[in-house]
Each structure stands twice: as structure tokens, then as C-alpha cells.
Amino acid sequence: MLVQITWRTDGGAVLRCVRADGSVTWQRQQGAQARFFPLHDLAHFAVESTLGAQRGFYGLVAAGWEIDDTTGKGARGPLPDEALAIENLVGLLDRERASGATWTADEINAAAALHATSHGRPAPPPVDDATLERVRER
């Protein structure tokens, strides 16, 4: 799948995904969302490609989900557990980036496990420091 992120001259941003079959889904962001989501979407790419995730945001989009369906409130219904775990990990990395601190794998794993179990899901597989470094580099 081809992933394109375009910053527009009006300050907005567009995420466009072209699937292997040629079909396209896209989403435009404006204002504060246009400042946040391109980095968030890039973090998804780094996490999912580094971890080999098949059912994260981009995996679902590649499988035919529309971007709006990845909220879990669309026609496709709730997100799979892997997508929820990936979303939480990306969110933790967003928080890390905003704080300016580098969190350890132990800190990330503890936060991810707490989030999952507090929502009635099993803790996701832990990541190690080397894997987090590869995600950050990517």
C-alpha cells in the first residue's frame, strides 16, 4: 500500500492510502488536527512496520477498511485487539514525543498493560528497548 501525507498551503494535511488493488481512501485534517495527525500517522507506520503488525491501522486500511471505519464506530464495527494495542502504543509514543523525554521499554510496557487491562483486554506483547529504538529511528 502506498501511504502519502501531504501538507497543504492552507495549513491542512491530507492522508491518502492507495491499496494494492488501486482503491483509495483518504482523510483531510485542519487546524490542530493537521498539526497532530501527520506525526501520529507516521508513528503508526513506524510501529506497524517494525513490529510486523497485520491488523493495526494501516493493515486494516490495506484490507479494505475506510479510514473513518478505523474509529471502531463505522460500518466495520469494533477494532480488533491488535489494532487497539497498536493505537495505544502509538498514543504512548505521541505522549513521549510531546514530553521531550525518552521512555524505557519497561515504562511503555507498564503503561500499555495498564491501559489494556483497565479496558478488559489482555496486556499486549511487550516490546524491548532495541525494538523501541528501531521504531524511533524509522
Disulfide bonds with the S-S distance in Angstrom:
none
